[in-house]
Amino acid sequence: EGINAFCAAMGVSRSIVVWAPYERLEQCGRQALNLVSPRRMVVMDPLKLVITNMDAKERKVFTCRDFPETLRELGVSSERAFEVPLTSVVYIERKDFRAKANKKYFGLTPGKT
């Protein structure tokens, strides 16, 4: 479906040379998978993070829907969900943290809220 959507978006041309940005193909693929692929959370390159102003025994649980876009886009409700626990120890992607950052960096840095 994603490839068909990409081809339809690019149109038909008599030109031999067709140039399309790779991002456009990715976008069509994401749109096609958005309604059929359940969401999951994964940290590929973990960095341990300790939240110091949260009690070590405290645990919060958040409910996330498997298909967050289905209700908005199709008017269909998906009740399938999964729980995500939050404790004082979490793991984030290593690339989302910098010890020193410039003004344009929006990830985590020491002292930044």
N, CA, C and O atoms as a Tinker XYZ file with bonds, in Angstrom:
   452  protein
     1  N      0.815000   -1.194000    0.000000    73     2
     2  CA     0.000000    0.000000    0.000000    64     1     3
     3  C      0.858000    1.257000    0.000000    63     2     4     5
     4  O      0.537000    2.238000   -0.671000    81     3
     5  N      1.957000    1.221000    0.761000    73     3     6
     6  CA     2.837000    2.379000    0.825000    64     5     7
     7  C      3.496000    2.688000   -0.504000    63     6     8     9
     8  O      3.606000    3.851000   -0.892000    81     7
     9  N      3.935000    1.654000   -1.201000    73     7    10
    10  CA     4.572000    1.848000   -2.519000    64     9    11
    11  C      3.548000    2.359000   -3.523000    63    10    12    13
    12  O      3.849000    3.246000   -4.321000    81    11
    13  N      2.338000    1.802000   -3.485000    73    11    14
    14  CA     1.294000    2.282000   -4.393000    64    13    15
    15  C      0.961000    3.745000   -4.122000    63    14    16    17
    16  O      0.774000    4.524000   -5.057000    81    15
    17  N      0.887000    4.121000   -2.853000    73    15    18
    18  CA     0.615000    5.515000   -2.503000    64    17    19
    19  C      1.743000    6.419000   -2.977000    63    18    20    21
    20  O      1.499000    7.529000   -3.450000    81    19
    21  N      2.976000    5.945000   -2.849000    73    19    22
    22  CA     4.134000    6.718000   -3.313000    64    21    23
    23  C      4.069000    6.928000   -4.824000    63    22    24    25
    24  O      4.285000    8.039000   -5.308000    81    23
    25  N      3.773000    5.865000   -5.568000    73    23    26
    26  CA     3.683000    5.969000   -7.027000    64    25    27
    27  C      2.549000    6.905000   -7.437000    63    26    28    29
    28  O      2.703000    7.694000   -8.369000    81    27
    29  N      1.423000    6.821000   -6.752000    73    27    30
    30  CA     0.298000    7.705000   -7.056000    64    29    31
    31  C      0.647000    9.156000   -6.748000    63    30    32    33
    32  O      0.246000   10.056000   -7.485000    81    31
    33  N      1.381000    9.389000   -5.680000    73    31    34
    34  CA     1.760000   10.755000   -5.310000    64    33    35
    35  C      2.752000   11.350000   -6.297000    63    34    36    37
    36  O      2.738000   12.556000   -6.544000    81    35
    37  N      3.629000   10.495000   -6.872000    73    35    38
    38  CA     4.645000   11.000000   -7.802000    64    37    39
    39  C      4.051000   11.267000   -9.184000    63    38    40    41
    40  O      4.550000   12.116000   -9.922000    81    39
    41  N      2.996000   10.550000   -9.531000    73    39    42
    42  CA     2.369000   10.772000  -10.831000    64    41    43
    43  C      3.115000   10.072000  -11.954000    63    42    44    45
    44  O      4.136000    9.422000  -11.733000    81    43
    45  N      2.592000   10.216000  -13.150000    73    43    46
    46  CA     3.168000    9.602000  -14.340000    64    45    47
    47  C      3.803000   10.691000  -15.186000    63    46    48    49
    48  O      3.244000   11.775000  -15.352000    81    47
    49  N      4.974000   10.386000  -15.715000    73    47    50
    50  CA     5.689000   11.374000  -16.515000    64    49    51
    51  C      6.335000   10.684000  -17.714000    63    50    52    53
    52  O      6.676000    9.503000  -17.654000    81    51
    53  N      6.496000   11.431000  -18.795000    73    51    54
    54  CA     7.191000   10.882000  -19.959000    64    53    55
    55  C      8.698000   11.050000  -19.837000    63    54    56    57
    56  O      9.466000   10.497000  -20.624000    81    55
    57  N      9.093000   11.796000  -18.872000    73    55    58
    58  CA    10.509000   12.018000  -18.645000    64    57    59
    59  C     11.194000   10.721000  -18.216000    63    58    60    61
    60  O     10.640000    9.946000  -17.437000    81    59
    61  N     12.387000   10.498000  -18.727000    73    59    62
    62  CA    13.146000    9.302000  -18.364000    64    61    63
    63  C     13.688000    9.447000  -16.951000    63    62    64    65
    64  O     13.743000    8.474000  -16.198000    81    63
    65  N     14.087000   10.656000  -16.593000    73    63    66
    66  CA    14.664000   10.901000  -15.281000    64    65    67
    67  C     13.554000   11.319000  -14.324000    63    66    68    69
    68  O     12.885000   12.333000  -14.525000    81    67
    69  N     13.377000   10.525000  -13.289000    73    67    70
    70  CA    12.396000   10.851000  -12.252000    64    69    71
    71  C     13.158000   10.955000  -10.947000    63    70    72    73
    72  O     13.840000   10.016000  -10.536000    81    71
    73  N     13.039000   12.082000  -10.309000    73    71    74
    74  CA    13.720000   12.301000   -9.031000    64    73    75
    75  C     12.664000   12.464000   -7.962000    63    74    76    77
    76  O     11.746000   13.271000   -8.108000    81    75
    77  N     12.786000   11.712000   -6.900000    73    75    78
    78  CA    11.856000   11.809000   -5.781000    64    77    79
    79  C     12.658000   11.743000   -4.490000    63    78    80    81
    80  O     13.551000   10.907000   -4.354000    81    79
    81  N     12.350000   12.603000   -3.562000    73    79    82
    82  CA    13.076000   12.550000   -2.295000    64    81    83
    83  C     12.750000   11.257000   -1.539000    63    82    84    85
    84  O     11.599000   10.821000   -1.505000    81    83
    85  N     13.759000   10.664000   -0.947000    73    83    86
    86  CA    13.597000    9.416000   -0.194000    64    85    87
    87  C     12.606000    9.605000    0.958000    63    86    88    89
    88  O     11.883000    8.677000    1.320000    81    87
    89  N     12.579000   10.801000    1.524000    73    87    90
    90  CA    11.680000   11.088000    2.634000    64    89    91
    91  C     10.218000   10.905000    2.236000    63    90    92    93
    92  O      9.383000   10.527000    3.057000    81    91
    93  N      9.920000   11.176000    0.967000    73    91    94
    94  CA     8.542000   11.010000    0.474000    64    93    95
    95  C      8.132000    9.537000    0.501000    63    94    96    97
    96  O      7.002000    9.211000    0.865000    81    95
    97  N      9.047000    8.655000    0.116000    73    95    98
    98  CA     8.787000    7.221000    0.178000    64    97    99
    99  C      8.589000    6.781000    1.631000    63    98   100   101
   100  O      7.678000    6.008000    1.928000    81    99
   101  N      9.441000    7.273000    2.533000    73    99   102
   102  CA     9.294000    6.951000    3.955000    64   101   103
   103  C      7.946000    7.407000    4.486000    63   102   104   105
   104  O      7.293000    6.679000    5.233000    81   103
   105  N      7.527000    8.601000    4.107000    73   103   106
   106  CA     6.246000    9.141000    4.562000    64   105   107
   107  C      5.087000    8.259000    4.099000    63   106   108   109
   108  O      4.186000    7.963000    4.885000    81   107
   109  N      5.099000    7.841000    2.853000    73   107   110
   110  CA     4.031000    6.974000    2.330000    64   109   111
   111  C      4.030000    5.630000    3.055000    63   110   112   113
   112  O      2.967000    5.078000    3.341000    81   111
   113  N      5.206000    5.111000    3.349000    73   111   114
   114  CA     5.300000    3.857000    4.089000    64   113   115
   115  C      4.762000    3.989000    5.495000    63   114   116   117
   116  O      4.027000    3.119000    5.962000    81   115
   117  N      5.124000    5.085000    6.190000    73   115   118
   118  CA     4.611000    5.324000    7.542000    64   117   119
   119  C      3.102000    5.462000    7.550000    63   118   120   121
   120  O      2.440000    4.921000    8.435000    81   119
   121  N      2.544000    6.177000    6.580000    73   119   122
   122  CA     1.099000    6.361000    6.515000    64   121   123
   123  C      0.386000    5.032000    6.301000    63   122   124   125
   124  O     -0.670000    4.800000    6.890000    81   123
   125  N      0.939000    4.163000    5.474000    73   123   126
   126  CA     0.318000    2.862000    5.220000    64   125   127
   127  C      0.393000    1.966000    6.462000    63   126   128   129
   128  O     -0.564000    1.257000    6.774000    81   127
   129  N      1.528000    1.996000    7.167000    73   127   130
   130  CA     1.704000    1.150000    8.341000    64   129   131
   131  C      1.028000    1.700000    9.593000    63   130   132   133
   132  O      0.789000    0.961000   10.548000    81   131
   133  N      0.725000    2.976000    9.589000    73   131   134
   134  CA     0.182000    3.641000   10.767000    64   133   135
   135  C     -1.091000    2.993000   11.289000    63   134   136   137
   136  O     -1.306000    2.943000   12.500000    81   135
   137  N     -1.926000    2.504000   10.405000    73   135   138
   138  CA    -3.213000    1.951000   10.812000    64   137   139
   139  C     -3.193000    0.442000   11.022000    63   138   140   141
   140  O     -4.172000   -0.120000   11.513000    81   139
   141  N     -2.107000   -0.218000   10.665000    73   139   142
   142  CA    -2.072000   -1.678000   10.781000    64   141   143
   143  C     -0.946000   -2.203000   11.681000    63   142   144   145
   144  O     -0.932000   -3.390000   12.009000    81   143
   145  N     -0.014000   -1.352000   12.080000    73   143   146
   146  CA     1.114000   -1.785000   12.904000    64   145   147
   147  C      0.959000   -1.280000   14.329000    63   146   148   149
   148  O      0.950000   -0.070000   14.552000    81   147
   149  N      0.838000   -2.179000   15.298000    73   147   150
   150  CA     0.699000   -1.734000   16.687000    64   149   151
   151  C      1.976000   -1.051000   17.181000    63   150   152   153
   152  O      3.078000   -1.394000   16.752000    81   151
   153  N      1.816000   -0.085000   18.084000    73   151   154
   154  CA     2.945000    0.676000   18.617000    64   153   155
   155  C      3.650000   -0.098000   19.714000    63   154   156   157
   156  O      3.011000   -0.795000   20.501000    81   155
   157  N      4.956000    0.024000   19.764000    73   155   158
   158  CA     5.773000   -0.504000   20.842000    64   157   159
   159  C      6.894000    0.486000   21.100000    63   158   160   161
   160  O      7.217000    1.312000   20.246000    81   159
   161  N      7.485000    0.395000   22.283000    73   159   162
   162  CA     8.584000    1.287000   22.635000    64   161   163
   163  C      9.841000    0.458000   22.856000    63   162   164   165
   164  O      9.816000   -0.550000   23.562000    81   163
   165  N     10.942000    0.894000   22.244000    73   163   166
   166  CA    12.203000    0.171000   22.339000    64   165   167
   167  C     13.335000    1.184000   22.486000    63   166   168   169
   168  O     13.317000    2.245000   21.861000    81   167
   169  N     14.307000    0.849000   23.308000    73   167   170
   170  CA    15.525000    1.647000   23.430000    64   169   171
   171  C     16.653000    0.780000   22.880000    63   170   172   173
   172  O     17.006000   -0.242000   23.468000    81   171
   173  N     17.209000    1.194000   21.756000    73   171   174
   174  CA    18.225000    0.392000   21.073000    64   173   175
   175  C     19.620000    0.558000   21.676000    63   174   176   177
   176  O     20.378000   -0.408000   21.769000    81   175
   177  N     19.956000    1.779000   22.082000    73   175   178
   178  CA    21.264000    2.071000   22.662000    64   177   179
   179  C     21.024000    2.729000   24.018000    63   178   180   181
   180  O     21.033000    3.956000   24.114000    81   179
   181  N     20.806000    1.920000   25.086000    73   179   182
   182  CA    20.328000    2.469000   26.353000    64   181   183
   183  C     21.368000    3.243000   27.151000    63   182   184   185
   184  O     22.559000    2.931000   27.152000    81   183
   185  N     20.863000    4.253000   27.821000    73   183   186
   186  CA    21.625000    5.032000   28.787000    64   185   187
   187  C     20.754000    5.105000   30.034000    63   186   188   189
   188  O     19.614000    5.568000   29.977000    81   187
   189  N     21.293000    4.647000   31.162000    73   187   190
   190  CA    20.528000    4.617000   32.406000    64   189   191
   191  C     20.358000    6.031000   32.938000    63   190   192   193
   192  O     21.314000    6.805000   32.999000    81   191
   193  N     19.126000    6.358000   33.322000    73   191   194
   194  CA    18.796000    7.681000   33.838000    64   193   195
   195  C     18.080000    7.490000   35.160000    63   194   196   197
   196  O     17.117000    6.727000   35.236000    81   195
   197  N     18.535000    8.171000   36.204000    73   195   198
   198  CA    17.906000    8.087000   37.519000    64   197   199
   199  C     17.224000    9.414000   37.805000    63   198   200   201
   200  O     17.860000   10.469000   37.787000    81   199
   201  N     15.923000    9.353000   38.069000    73   199   202
   202  CA    15.153000   10.561000   38.401000    64   201   203
   203  C     15.303000   10.768000   39.893000    63   202   204   205
   204  O     14.758000    9.998000   40.684000    81   203
   205  N     16.033000   11.794000   40.287000    73   203   206
   206  CA    16.387000   11.987000   41.695000    64   205   207
   207  C     15.248000   12.554000   42.534000    63   206   208   209
   208  O     15.234000   12.357000   43.749000    81   207
   209  N     14.307000   13.241000   41.931000    73   207   210
   210  CA    13.212000   13.808000   42.732000    64   209   211
   211  C     11.969000   12.908000   42.710000    63   210   212   213
   212  O     10.855000   13.379000   42.938000    81   211
   213  N     12.165000   11.622000   42.437000    73   211   214
   214  CA    11.084000   10.634000   42.471000    64   213   215
   215  C     11.479000    9.526000   43.438000    63   214   216   217
   216  O     12.600000    9.020000   43.375000    81   215
   217  N     10.576000    9.150000   44.324000    73   215   218
   218  CA    10.850000    8.102000   45.300000    64   217   219
   219  C     11.183000    6.794000   44.578000    63   218   220   221
   220  O     10.538000    6.435000   43.593000    81   219
   221  N     12.199000    6.089000   45.083000    73   219   222
   222  CA    12.655000    4.853000   44.438000    64   221   223
   223  C     11.565000    3.787000   44.404000    63   222   224   225
   224  O     11.589000    2.927000   43.524000    81   223
   225  N     10.615000    3.816000   45.329000    73   223   226
   226  CA     9.548000    2.823000   45.370000    64   225   227
   227  C      8.312000    3.253000   44.593000    63   226   228   229
   228  O      7.386000    2.465000   44.396000    81   227
   229  N      8.303000    4.499000   44.158000    73   227   230
   230  CA     7.145000    5.014000   43.425000    64   229   231
   231  C      7.103000    4.411000   42.026000    63   230   232   233
   232  O      8.133000    4.223000   41.378000    81   231
   233  N      5.887000    4.114000   41.579000    73   231   234
   234  CA     5.704000    3.535000   40.249000    64   233   235
   235  C      4.410000    4.087000   39.664000    63   234   236   237
   236  O      3.343000    3.969000   40.265000    81   235
   237  N      4.518000    4.681000   38.500000    73   235   238
   238  CA     3.345000    5.182000   37.782000    64   237   239
   239  C      3.187000    4.349000   36.520000    63   238   240   241
   240  O      4.172000    3.937000   35.906000    81   239
   241  N      1.952000    4.108000   36.144000    73   239   242
   242  CA     1.686000    3.309000   34.946000    64   241   243
   243  C      0.847000    4.133000   33.981000    63   242   244   245
   244  O     -0.182000    4.697000   34.353000    81   243
   245  N      1.298000    4.191000   32.749000    73   243   246
   246  CA     0.597000    4.916000   31.698000    64   245   247
   247  C      0.058000    3.920000   30.682000    63   246   248   249
   248  O      0.719000    2.938000   30.343000    81   247
   249  N     -1.137000    4.183000   30.208000    73   247   250
   250  CA    -1.747000    3.321000   29.203000    64   249   251
   251  C     -1.602000    3.973000   27.837000    63   250   252   253
   252  O     -1.968000    5.134000   27.650000    81   251
   253  N     -1.069000    3.223000   26.892000    73   251   254
   254  CA    -0.870000    3.706000   25.526000    64   253   255
   255  C     -1.653000    2.820000   24.568000    63   254   256   257
   256  O     -1.641000    1.596000   24.694000    81   255
   257  N     -2.323000    3.431000   23.624000    73   255   258
   258  CA    -3.095000    2.663000   22.649000    64   257   259
   259  C     -2.175000    2.046000   21.600000    63   258   260   261
   260  O     -1.169000    2.637000   21.208000    81   259
   261  N     -2.542000    0.844000   21.154000    73   259   262
   262  CA    -1.781000    0.177000   20.099000    64   261   263
   263  C     -1.839000    0.952000   18.784000    63   262   264   265
   264  O     -0.851000    1.020000   18.053000    81   263
   265  N     -2.988000    1.530000   18.491000    73   263   266
   266  CA    -3.201000    2.253000   17.243000    64   265   267
   267  C     -3.730000    3.653000   17.566000    63   266   268   269
   268  O     -4.941000    3.869000   17.521000    81   267
   269  N     -2.852000    4.607000   17.889000    73   267   270
   270  CA    -3.321000    5.934000   18.323000    64   269   271
   271  C     -4.010000    6.750000   17.231000    63   270   272   273
   272  O     -4.781000    7.655000   17.550000    81   271
   273  N     -3.758000    6.459000   15.960000    73   271   274
   274  CA    -4.332000    7.267000   14.888000    64   273   275
   275  C     -5.671000    6.756000   14.373000    63   274   276   277
   276  O     -6.355000    7.486000   13.656000    81   275
   277  N     -6.068000    5.543000   14.706000    73   275   278
   278  CA    -7.266000    4.962000   14.093000    64   277   279
   279  C     -8.518000    5.765000   14.380000    63   278   280   281
   280  O     -9.347000    5.949000   13.489000    81   279
   281  N     -8.670000    6.239000   15.578000    73   279   282
   282  CA    -9.880000    6.975000   15.938000    64   281   283
   283  C     -9.993000    8.270000   15.137000    63   282   284   285
   284  O    -11.061000    8.596000   14.619000    81   283
   285  N     -8.899000    8.996000   15.041000    73   283   286
   286  CA    -8.924000   10.272000   14.327000    64   285   287
   287  C     -9.097000   10.111000   12.832000    63   286   288   289
   288  O     -9.904000   10.814000   12.224000    81   287
   289  N     -8.363000    9.211000   12.236000    73   287   290
   290  CA    -8.338000    9.105000   10.783000    64   289   291
   291  C     -9.527000    8.356000   10.193000    63   290   292   293
   292  O    -10.029000    8.713000    9.127000    81   291
   293  N     -9.976000    7.308000   10.898000    73   291   294
   294  CA   -11.029000    6.478000   10.323000    64   293   295
   295  C    -12.349000    6.535000   11.082000    63   294   296   297
   296  O    -13.367000    6.041000   10.598000    81   295
   297  N    -12.335000    7.131000   12.257000    73   295   298
   298  CA   -13.533000    7.114000   13.063000    64   297   299
   299  C    -13.784000    5.749000   13.680000    63   298   300   301
   300  O    -14.909000    5.435000   14.070000    81   299
   301  N    -12.729000    4.930000   13.768000    73   299   302
   302  CA   -12.830000    3.586000   14.335000    64   301   303
   303  C    -12.123000    3.578000   15.678000    63   302   304   305
   304  O    -11.021000    4.113000   15.808000    81   303
   305  N    -12.741000    2.984000   16.662000    73   303   306
   306  CA   -12.143000    2.917000   17.985000    64   305   307
   307  C    -11.344000    1.627000   18.144000    63   306   308   309
   308  O    -11.835000    0.545000   17.823000    81   307
   309  N    -10.142000    1.741000   18.627000    73   307   310
   310  CA    -9.317000    0.574000   18.929000    64   309   311
   311  C     -9.074000    0.573000   20.428000    63   310   312   313
   312  O     -8.416000    1.470000   20.955000    81   311
   313  N     -9.592000   -0.410000   21.101000    73   311   314
   314  CA    -9.448000   -0.497000   22.559000    64   313   315
   315  C     -8.175000   -1.209000   22.983000    63   314   316   317
   316  O     -7.850000   -1.245000   24.170000    81   315
   317  N     -7.456000   -1.771000   22.031000    73   315   318
   318  CA    -6.227000   -2.471000   22.377000    64   317   319
   319  C     -5.192000   -1.481000   22.878000    63   318   320   321
   320  O     -4.985000   -0.423000   22.284000    81   319
   321  N     -4.538000   -1.841000   23.988000    73   319   322
   322  CA    -3.571000   -0.938000   24.599000    64   321   323
   323  C     -2.500000   -1.744000   25.329000    63   322   324   325
   324  O     -2.636000   -2.952000   25.527000    81   323
   325  N     -1.442000   -1.054000   25.719000    73   323   326
   326  CA    -0.400000   -1.668000   26.533000    64   325   327
   327  C      0.005000   -0.663000   27.603000    63   326   328   329
   328  O     -0.176000    0.544000   27.443000    81   327
   329  N      0.552000   -1.179000   28.689000    73   327   330
   330  CA     0.935000   -0.322000   29.805000    64   329   331
   331  C      2.436000   -0.063000   29.794000    63   330   332   333
   332  O      3.240000   -0.940000   29.476000    81   331
   333  N      2.788000    1.168000   30.150000    73   331   334
   334  CA     4.191000    1.573000   30.225000    64   333   335
   335  C      4.455000    2.036000   31.655000    63   334   336   337
   336  O      3.883000    3.037000   32.087000    81   335
   337  N      5.315000    1.328000   32.404000    73   335   338
   338  CA     5.611000    1.742000   33.775000    64   337   339
   339  C      6.670000    2.845000   33.815000    63   338   340   341
   340  O      7.572000    2.893000   32.978000    81   339
   341  N      6.541000    3.714000   34.791000    73   339   342
   342  CA     7.547000    4.752000   35.020000    64   341   343
   343  C      8.011000    4.624000   36.455000    63   342   344   345
   344  O      7.212000    4.715000   37.387000    81   343
   345  N      9.310000    4.413000   36.629000    73   343   346
   346  CA     9.915000    4.344000   37.958000    64   345   347
   347  C     11.035000    5.374000   38.021000    63   346   348   349
   348  O     11.240000    6.142000   37.081000    81   347
   349  N     11.749000    5.382000   39.129000    73   347   350
   350  CA    12.839000    6.359000   39.264000    64   349   351
   351  C     14.023000    6.032000   38.363000    63   350   352   353
   352  O     14.880000    6.887000   38.140000    81   351
   353  N     14.083000    4.807000   37.840000    73   351   354
   354  CA    15.141000    4.419000   36.906000    64   353   355
   355  C     14.504000    4.166000   35.542000    63   354   356   357
   356  O     13.628000    3.313000   35.399000    81   355
   357  N     14.953000    4.912000   34.559000    73   355   358
   358  CA    14.477000    4.721000   33.192000    64   357   359
   359  C     15.691000    4.643000   32.269000    63   358   360   361
   360  O     16.798000    5.037000   32.638000    81   359
   361  N     15.465000    4.137000   31.088000    73   359   362
   362  CA    16.523000    4.042000   30.082000    64   361   363
   363  C     16.104000    4.856000   28.871000    63   362   364   365
   364  O     14.983000    4.727000   28.379000    81   363
   365  N     17.020000    5.703000   28.391000    73   363   366
   366  CA    16.758000    6.534000   27.231000    64   365   367
   367  C     17.786000    6.217000   26.153000    63   366   368   369
   368  O     18.804000    5.575000   26.414000    81   367
   369  N     17.505000    6.670000   24.957000    73   367   370
   370  CA    18.482000    6.514000   23.877000    64   369   371
   371  C     19.716000    7.372000   24.191000    63   370   372   373
   372  O     19.597000    8.528000   24.596000    81   371
   373  N     20.860000    6.801000   24.001000    73   371   374
   374  CA    22.116000    7.517000   24.281000    64   373   375
   375  C     22.222000    8.820000   23.474000    63   374   376   377
   376  O     22.760000    9.810000   23.969000    81   375
   377  N     21.717000    8.822000   22.247000    73   375   378
   378  CA    21.809000   10.019000   21.406000    64   377   379
   379  C     20.885000   11.139000   21.882000    63   378   380   381
   380  O     21.007000   12.273000   21.418000    81   379
   381  N     19.953000   10.836000   22.810000    73   379   382
   382  CA    19.035000   11.857000   23.331000    64   381   383
   383  C     19.593000   12.585000   24.542000    63   382   384   385
   384  O     18.877000   13.352000   25.185000    81   383
   385  N     20.869000   12.356000   24.864000    73   383   386
   386  CA    21.500000   13.007000   26.010000    64   385   387
   387  C     22.847000   13.574000   25.610000    63   386   388   389
   388  O     23.603000   12.956000   24.860000    81   387
   389  N     23.134000   14.761000   26.124000    73   387   390
   390  CA    24.461000   15.381000   25.949000    64   389   391
   391  C     24.870000   16.020000   27.265000    63   390   392   393
   392  O     24.065000   16.673000   27.929000    81   391
   393  N     26.137000   15.824000   27.637000    73   391   394
   394  CA    26.645000   16.450000   28.855000    64   393   395
   395  C     26.719000   17.969000   28.680000    63   394   396   397
   396  O     26.444000   18.726000   29.611000    81   395
   397  N     27.096000   18.402000   27.473000    73   395   398
   398  CA    27.128000   19.829000   27.140000    64   397   399
   399  C     26.386000   20.009000   25.834000    63   398   400   401
   400  O     26.623000   19.282000   24.869000    81   399
   401  N     25.492000   20.975000   25.806000    73   399   402
   402  CA    24.696000   21.171000   24.598000    64   401   403
   403  C     24.610000   22.652000   24.239000    63   402   404   405
   404  O     24.776000   23.529000   25.086000    81   403
   405  N     24.348000   22.900000   22.972000    73   403   406
   406  CA    24.164000   24.269000   22.528000    64   405   407
   407  C     22.676000   24.639000   22.609000    63   406   408   409
   408  O     21.858000   23.825000   23.037000    81   407
   409  N     22.331000   25.850000   22.206000    73   407   410
   410  CA    20.951000   26.337000   22.298000    64   409   411
   411  C     20.001000   25.585000   21.373000    63   410   412   413
   412  O     18.800000   25.531000   21.640000    81   411
   413  N     20.508000   25.011000   20.306000    73   411   414
   414  CA    19.650000   24.323000   19.339000    64   413   415
   415  C     19.366000   22.872000   19.721000    63   414   416   417
   416  O     18.562000   22.214000   19.061000    81   415
   417  N     20.008000   22.361000   20.771000    73   415   418
   418  CA    19.802000   20.975000   21.185000    64   417   419
   419  C     18.599000   20.899000   22.113000    63   418   420   421
   420  O     18.537000   21.617000   23.111000    81   419
   421  N     17.648000   20.038000   21.793000    73   419   422
   422  CA    16.419000   19.935000   22.567000    64   421   423
   423  C     16.310000   18.647000   23.367000    63   422   424   425
   424  O     15.258000   18.371000   23.943000    81   423
   425  N     17.377000   17.850000   23.415000    73   423   426
   426  CA    17.375000   16.620000   24.191000    64   425   427
   427  C     17.675000   16.914000   25.655000    63   426   428   429
   428  O     17.616000   18.063000   26.092000    81   427
   429  N     17.994000   15.872000   26.402000    73   427   430
   430  CA    18.286000   16.006000   27.825000    64   429   431
   431  C     19.727000   16.434000   28.049000    63   430   432   433
   432  O     20.647000   15.946000   27.394000    81   431
   433  N     19.905000   17.360000   28.991000    73   431   434
   434  CA    21.215000   17.790000   29.446000    64   433   435
   435  C     21.127000   18.017000   30.941000    63   434   436   437
   436  O     20.035000   18.259000   31.455000    81   435
   437  N     22.252000   17.947000   31.664000    73   435   438
   438  CA    22.213000   18.193000   33.107000    64   437   439
   439  C     21.694000   19.601000   33.402000    63   438   440   441
   440  O     22.126000   20.577000   32.790000    81   439
   441  N     20.765000   19.684000   34.345000    73   439   442
   442  CA    20.229000   20.979000   34.768000    64   441   443
   443  C     19.119000   21.514000   33.881000    63   442   444   445
   444  O     18.535000   22.550000   34.197000    81   443
   445  N     18.819000   20.857000   32.807000    73   443   446
   446  CA    17.766000   21.327000   31.902000    64   445   447
   447  C     16.447000   20.640000   32.267000    63   446   448   449
   448  O     16.420000   19.441000   32.546000    81   447
   449  N     15.366000   21.403000   32.264000    73   447   450
   450  CA    14.060000   20.808000   32.577000    64   449   451
   451  C     13.173000   20.800000   31.355000    63   450   452
   452  O     12.034000   20.338000   31.423000    81   451
